[in-house]
């Protein structure tokens, strides 16, 4: 009993219909005189037909496997190309980010140096201003001490003048009394 597969099940498969295409030669028809030989040759013919059908089925499977392999190779190639393209884009992005990072670090370093210089300048300026303020305060304290001393001297001089004035007034009165 021979089995045949439906060719449309496996896609576009070349037709393998003749036994000659497979390298199998059909057995000639049995001779009516030899009944045992004809049974044997009929059995052999059935076996050959079954083998031919099995070979056809195997060839279809091989053809399908080759198609699948070709499709897989094509997909692998396209995936490899896409992966390579993606990796190149990622490497480009990493390179750009690395450059941007280096520029940012360099910019931050220069800004930090500038700010550090300004901070040091401000500190020196603050120190100078504080020294001027301290000197000014000491001058003011010295001036206040002198003013206080002068006020004391002026008070003493005023007292002396008042004493001299009262003594002078007293002497005038005595002089006026003595003239009279």
C-alpha positions as CSV (number, residue, x, y, z in Angstrom):
1,X,0.0,0.0,0.0
2,X,1.5,3.3,-1.0
3,X,1.1,6.6,0.8
4,X,1.2,10.0,-0.9
5,X,1.6,13.3,0.8
6,X,-0.3,16.4,-0.3
7,X,2.3,18.6,-1.9
8,X,0.5,21.8,-0.9
9,X,1.1,21.1,2.8
10,X,4.8,21.9,2.6
11,X,4.7,25.0,0.4
12,X,6.2,25.1,-3.1
13,X,7.9,21.8,-3.4
14,X,9.2,20.6,-6.8
15,X,7.2,17.6,-8.0
16,X,9.0,14.3,-7.7
17,X,6.7,12.0,-9.6
18,X,8.8,9.7,-11.7
19,X,10.9,6.9,-10.2
20,X,13.5,7.7,-12.8
21,X,14.1,11.1,-11.3
22,X,15.1,9.4,-8.0
23,X,17.4,6.9,-9.6
24,X,15.0,4.0,-9.2
25,X,14.1,1.9,-12.2
26,X,10.7,0.3,-12.3
27,X,10.4,-3.4,-12.3
28,X,9.0,-4.9,-15.5
29,X,5.6,-6.5,-15.5
30,X,5.4,-10.0,-14.3
31,X,5.2,-12.9,-16.7
32,X,2.0,-14.9,-16.5
33,X,3.8,-18.2,-16.6
34,X,5.7,-17.7,-13.4
35,X,3.1,-17.2,-10.7
36,X,5.6,-17.3,-7.8
37,X,7.9,-15.0,-9.6
38,X,5.1,-12.6,-10.3
39,X,4.0,-12.5,-6.7
40,X,7.6,-11.8,-5.7
41,X,8.0,-9.2,-8.3
42,X,4.6,-7.6,-7.3
43,X,5.9,-7.6,-3.7
44,X,9.1,-6.1,-4.8
45,X,7.3,-3.5,-6.9
46,X,5.2,-2.6,-3.8
47,X,8.3,-2.3,-1.7
48,X,10.0,-0.2,-4.4
49,X,6.9,2.1,-4.6
50,X,6.9,2.4,-0.8
51,X,10.6,3.2,-0.9
52,X,10.0,5.8,-3.6
53,X,7.3,7.4,-1.6
54,X,9.5,7.4,1.5
55,X,12.3,8.9,-0.5
56,X,10.0,11.6,-1.8
57,X,8.8,12.3,1.7
58,X,12.4,12.5,2.9
59,X,13.3,14.8,0.0
60,X,10.4,17.0,0.9
61,X,11.5,17.1,4.5
62,X,15.1,17.9,3.3
63,X,13.7,20.7,1.1
64,X,11.7,22.1,3.9
65,X,14.7,21.9,6.2
66,X,16.8,23.7,3.6
67,X,14.1,26.4,3.2
68,X,13.9,26.8,7.0
69,X,17.7,26.9,7.3
70,X,17.9,29.5,4.6
71,X,15.1,31.6,6.3
72,X,16.9,31.2,9.6
73,X,20.2,32.2,8.1
74,X,18.5,35.2,6.5
75,X,16.9,36.2,9.8
76,X,20.2,35.7,11.7
77,X,22.0,37.9,9.1
78,X,19.4,40.6,9.4
79,X,19.5,40.4,13.2
80,X,23.3,40.6,13.1
81,X,23.2,43.6,10.8
82,X,20.6,45.3,13.1
83,X,22.6,44.5,16.2
84,X,25.8,45.8,14.6
85,X,23.9,49.0,13.6
86,X,22.4,49.3,17.1
87,X,25.8,48.8,18.8
88,X,27.4,51.5,16.5
89,X,24.7,53.9,17.5
90,X,25.1,53.1,21.2
91,X,28.9,53.5,20.9
92,X,28.4,56.8,19.1
93,X,26.0,57.9,21.9
94,X,28.5,56.8,24.6
95,X,31.3,58.6,22.8
96,X,29.2,61.8,22.6
97,X,28.2,61.4,26.3
98,X,31.8,60.9,27.3
99,X,32.8,64.1,25.4
100,X,30.0,66.0,27.0
101,X,30.9,64.7,30.4
102,X,34.6,65.6,29.9
103,X,33.5,69.1,28.8
104,X,31.2,69.4,31.9
105,X,34.0,68.3,34.2
106,X,36.4,70.7,32.6
107,X,33.9,73.6,32.8
108,X,33.1,72.7,36.5
109,X,36.8,72.6,37.3
110,X,37.4,76.0,35.7
111,X,34.3,77.5,37.5
112,X,35.4,76.0,40.8
113,X,38.9,77.5,40.3
114,X,37.3,80.9,39.5
115,X,35.0,80.8,42.5
116,X,37.8,79.6,44.7
117,X,39.9,82.5,43.6
118,X,37.1,85.0,44.1
119,X,36.5,83.5,47.6
120,X,40.1,83.8,48.5
121,X,40.1,87.4,47.2
122,X,37.0,88.2,49.2
123,X,38.6,86.7,52.3
124,X,41.7,88.8,51.8
125,X,39.5,91.9,51.2
126,X,37.4,91.1,54.3
127,X,40.6,90.7,56.4
128,X,41.8,94.1,55.1
129,X,38.5,95.7,55.8
130,X,38.4,94.2,59.3
131,X,42.0,95.6,59.9
132,X,40.8,99.0,58.8
133,X,37.7,98.9,61.0
134,X,39.9,97.8,64.0
135,X,42.4,100.6,63.3
136,X,39.5,103.1,62.9
137,X,37.9,101.9,66.2
138,X,41.3,102.3,68.0
139,X,41.7,105.8,66.5
140,X,38.1,106.7,67.7
141,X,38.8,105.3,71.2
142,X,42.1,107.2,71.3
143,X,40.2,110.4,70.2
144,X,37.5,109.8,72.8
145,X,40.1,109.4,75.5
146,X,41.8,112.7,74.4
147,X,38.4,114.4,74.3
148,X,37.6,113.1,77.8
149,X,41.0,114.3,79.0
150,X,40.5,117.7,77.3
151,X,37.0,118.0,78.9
152,X,38.6,117.3,82.2
153,X,41.3,119.9,81.6
154,X,38.7,122.4,80.4
155,X,36.6,121.7,83.5
156,X,39.7,122.2,85.7
157,X,40.6,125.4,83.8
158,X,37.0,126.7,84.1
159,X,37.2,126.0,87.8
160,X,40.4,127.9,88.0
161,X,39.0,130.7,85.9
162,X,36.0,130.9,88.1
163,X,38.3,130.9,91.1
164,X,40.4,133.6,89.5
165,X,37.4,135.6,88.6
166,X,35.9,135.3,92.1
167,X,39.3,136.3,93.6
168,X,39.6,139.2,91.1
169,X,36.1,140.4,92.0
170,X,37.0,140.2,95.7
171,X,40.1,142.2,95.1
172,X,38.1,144.8,93.2
173,X,35.7,145.2,96.0
174,X,38.6,145.5,98.4
175,X,40.2,148.1,96.2
176,X,37.0,150.0,95.9
177,X,36.5,149.8,99.7
178,X,40.1,150.9,100.2
179,X,39.6,153.9,98.0
180,X,36.6,155.0,99.7
